[in-house]
Structure formats: C-alpha cells, structure tokens
Amino acid sequence: MTRLPEADWTRRDDLASLVTALGAEKLRWVGGAVRDTLLGGSAKDIDAATTHRPERVIALCREAGIRTVPTGIDHGTVTVLLDHGPVEVTTLRHDVSTDGRRATVAFAADWREDAARRDFTINALYVHPETLAIDDYFGGLDDLAARRVRFIGDAAKRIREDHLRILRYFRFQARFGDELDQEALTACRDLAGTLTELSRERVAMELLAILGLPDPDPTVALMQDHAVLAVILPEARAAERACLMTLVEHERAQGAAPEAIRRLAALIPPVRALAE
C-alpha cells in the first residue's frame, strides 16, 4: 500500500480537529494537495471528500466548535473555516445528468464511484487522514510517476460531461505532463467546437491560467495544432504566437513576473485603422 509522504499540511492541528469531528473513516484528502505533495511540491488548497451529507458535516463541525459556510451545499460542498486556512469538504457524488456546462448530481456512498466522476487520474487519489494510505482507483500513481495526464475512462465522454475539461487538459499537461496522451489530444481536437457552448467567463479563466504559466508558448502551440486555439482565440496565428514568444523572452530578461493579461494582448493582432 502506497502512503502519502508526511508534509506540513498533514501535520496541521486544525486538520486533526476536523478529522476528529467527522471521523477518520468518513473522510479522505483528495485533489491538488495530494497530487502536489506526491510531486514534492507544496499544497495550496486542501480538499476533502466525505461520506457524510453536507447537513451532517455542518452539524458535526458545529458540535466541535468549528465554523462552516455552505458555499455549494446543493452540490455537496461545505467550506470549513480552520485556523490555518479553509478546507472544502464535499460529499461523495455521482452524476445524474450532464450537458457539458453543468452537472446534476446525487450523493453517493462509494469512494470509487466518486473518483469515477473526476477528470484526470492524477486528481483521483484518496488519502486516509490518519494512516496516509492512498486509494488509487484508476492508475493515477503510475500516471503521476510517468508525468502523464490522462482522463479517467473514455476521454471524449469526460469532455462531453464538461467541455471546459479541454482547456484543463492543456493546462494540466503543461504543469504535470511529459508524455502526451494521444487519446486525450484526439478527443480535445474532435470536440474543440463544444467550447463555444460555455460562458466566456469560464473559458477566459482557463485561458488566462494557461497564459500565466512560466512559458505558455509550447502549450499554446499544442492547442493550435489541435484546433482548440482557433475556437477560443481565432485571431491568434503564427505572427501573434511569435509576439508571445518575444514577450516571454523579454519578461525573463527583465526578471518580470508572468502577466497573463499582457500575454493575452500579445496574442491579439493590433486593431487596424478604420480608414484602411
């Protein structure tokens, strides 16, 4: 059984209080904190999955003197306010229906069923809060070791459930991937047009996250090669990509921090004079 290495966040007294309140067998750490710790990085946001219903999470925390906010209670999420930072605790779920933009969910009681609705294998690693034993239902540990970003199950099906996963794939590939998953790339290319069904705000947030990477150009090039960039930013062509590369080089030379909005401007061609 593989175990999560101890980290600063796993030793937090306030997290121990949460585990005591909800019960270790009813709770698992999951998501980015687990993934990033396994990669030797630091954890930013702590997320947990639980078999408790959200109302029960709130009640148990109240009994333990822990404050909560029902931030997404209809979808099972309660934000627990702890001394060293908030923790999102979400009841196990499965999808009832999806339309590519939002999902209707029902609560579940099975850890694997909850894992099956997540996007990538490296995000579906569940850690026991006391033993730190890892439950890996879909080969996420092997993918993490190989630096491979892979959808859980059928890539096209995952994207049809949530079209934004196309952009999330490219962002995660840039951050965590070496080996390219051809099934994922094919699905992203074939379903790129579905991104037009999403709100501009959601697409913009993911695009800016990509442009905020230390060097976004290889990812932008990959998106261009797979017909994704043409859907979300059709103005960006070879000349604009060259501008982005030049900007990134200047930022590095000047020691400037990456600025996503500035980089987005580099990808948009100048507005020509109305007289032309």
N, C-alpha and C positions, 0 to 999 in steps of 0.2 A: 504494500500500500504506500503510495507516494504521499508525502506530507508537505505542507507549505512551510518554507523556512520562517522562523520567527522574525518579526520585523517590529519597528517601533509601534506601528498601529496595532499589531496583535497583542501588545502588552498594555494597551491603554486601560486604565482603571474604569473609565466611564463605559467602555465597551463591555468590560466584565460585568458591570452593573446591569447593562441591558441583557446580557446573556442570562444572568440570574433571574431577571424579571420575566423573560419569555421562555426560558428553559433551553438548555443546550441542544436537546434532541429535536426541538421545534424550529431551530434557526440554523442557517448556513450563510457564510460570507460568499459573495458571488460577484462576478463582473470585473471591472477595471482594477480594483485594488488587488485582487487575486492574481490577475494576469500580470500586472506590472511588478508585483513582488517576485513572481517566478522569473521574471526577466532581469531581476536585480535592481529595479528602479524603486522609486518612492511612490506611495499611494496617495492620491489626491482625495477622491471621493470614496466613501465606504458605503457599499450597498449590501443589503441582506435580503434573503428570501426566507419565508416562514410558512408553516402550515396553519398558523393562526389566521382567522379572519381579521380584517382591519379593525373592526369594533373591539375585538378581543385584545389586539395589540394595544389600542388606546387604553382600555381598562386595566390591563396588567401594568402598563407603564405608569398610569395614574396611581395605582396601589404602591408602586415602588418610588413614587415621588419624581418621576421622570416626565418632563413636558413633551407634548407631541403636537403636530399640526397635521390635519387631514388634507394634505396637499393634493392627493389624487385618489381619494378614498373610493370613488366609483370604479377605479381600475385596480384597487387593492393596495395603494401606496400611502404609507403614513411616514411623515418626516419626524424622526425622533431627535429632539434637541439635547445634545450632550455637551459636557464642559469643553471638550476639545474638538467640537465640530459636529454638524448634523449627520445623521445616518438615515438613508431611505430604506425602510422596511416594507417589502412588498409580498403580499400573499401569493402563494403558488397559483398559477393560472394556466388555462389553455384557451386557444382561440375558438370562438363560436362561429364568427364570420369576419372576413376581411375584404376591403375593397381597394387596397393599395395605398390608402391615405390614413385610415384608422381601423382599429380592430374592436370588435365586440368580444369581450372575454367573459369567461366563467371561472370561478375559483376551483382549484384542484387540490388534491392531497398527495400527489406523487411527484417526487423531485425530478424524475426523468421526464415526465410529461411537461413540467415547467421548462426544463432545459431544452426540450424539443422545439419550443416556440421562439427561441433566441436566434440571433442572426448568424454568428460565427462560432465555430467550435472552441476557439480560444477565449470566448466570453461565456462559455457554459461549463465552467469549473466550479464546483460547490465545495466549500471547506467547512468542516466541523469546527465550531468555535472554540472547543476545548482541546481536542486531540490534534487539530490542524490536518486531519486526514482529508485527502482530496477525492471527491467522487467525479470521475471523468466519464461521461456517458457517450461521447461522440468523438473520441480521439483528439481532444484539444491539447493534451500534454505533448503528444507526438508532433502535432502541428506547430506548437509553440517552439519546441526544440528545433524543428526544421525551418522555423521562421516562414511558415506557410499560412496564409489567410484563406480559410475555406468555409463556405457556407455549410450549415447543418442540413444534411439531406440534399434535396434537389435545389440547385441554385436558382433556377427560374421560378420555382414555386415560392421560395423565400422572397424573391423580388416582387412577385405578383402580390404577396401579402402586404409588402411595404416598399413602394417604389424608391423611397429615399435610401434604401439599402444599396442601391447602385453607387451613390456617392460615398456612402460609408465604406463600401468595399475599397474604393480607391484611396480613401484617407487611411484606412487601417493597413492596406498594402504598403503605403508609403512609410508608415510608422513601424510596422512589425513584420513586414514580409520581405523575403528574398526571392524565393521560388514563386513563380506566377502560377496560379491555378487556372488552367485553360477553360474548365467548365464554368468557372465564375466569370471570366472575361467574355466568353461567348454569350452567356446569359445577360450580362450588362450591355453588350452591344445589341443583342436582339431586342431587348426591352428598353433601350435608351429613350424611346419616344414616350414612355409612360411618365417620365419626369415632368412633362407638361401638365399632367393632371394634379400636380402638387402645388401648394401655395408658393409664391415667390419667396416668402419669408423663410420657409423651411429649406428651400433649395439654396438660398443665399447664405444661410448659416453654415451649411455643409461646405459650400464652395469657399467661403472665407476661412473656414478651418483648414482646408487644403492649402489655400494660398498663404496661410500663416505658418506653414511648415518651414523648417530651415532652408530647404531647397525644393520648392514645389514643381520646378520645371519637368523633371522626369515623370512625375505623376500627371501633370497637365498634358504632356506628350502622350502618355498611355491613354488618357481619356480621349485625346484627339484621334488616336489610332483606332479606337473602338467606338467611334461615332457618338460619344457622350458629350464632348465639349460643343459639338455643333448644335446640340439640342439646347443646352443651357446658356451658351455664350457664342452664338454663331458668328459674331464679329471677330472673334479671336482666331487668327490664321497664322501663317508662318511668320509674317513680319511682326505681328504682335507678340508672338512667343519669343522672338529674338529680343524684343524690348524687355520682356520679363527677365530673360537670362541676363541681359546687361544690367538691369536694375539690381538683381540679386548679387551680381559681382560687385557693383558699386557699394551696396549695403555692407558686404563683407569687408571691402577695402576700407570703408569708413568706420567699421565697428558698429554700424547701426543695427538696431533690433529689427527683426522682420515685422513688416507692417502690411497686413492683408489688404486694406483698402488701397494703399498706394500701389500694391502689386496688381490689384484688380484694374486700376486705372491704366496700368501699362498694357493690359490685355485688350483694352478698348481703343479702337483707332480714333485719331483726332476727328472732331466734327468739322467737316469741310464748310467753307464759307458759303452762305446762302446764294451768293452771286454766281458761284461756279455751276 
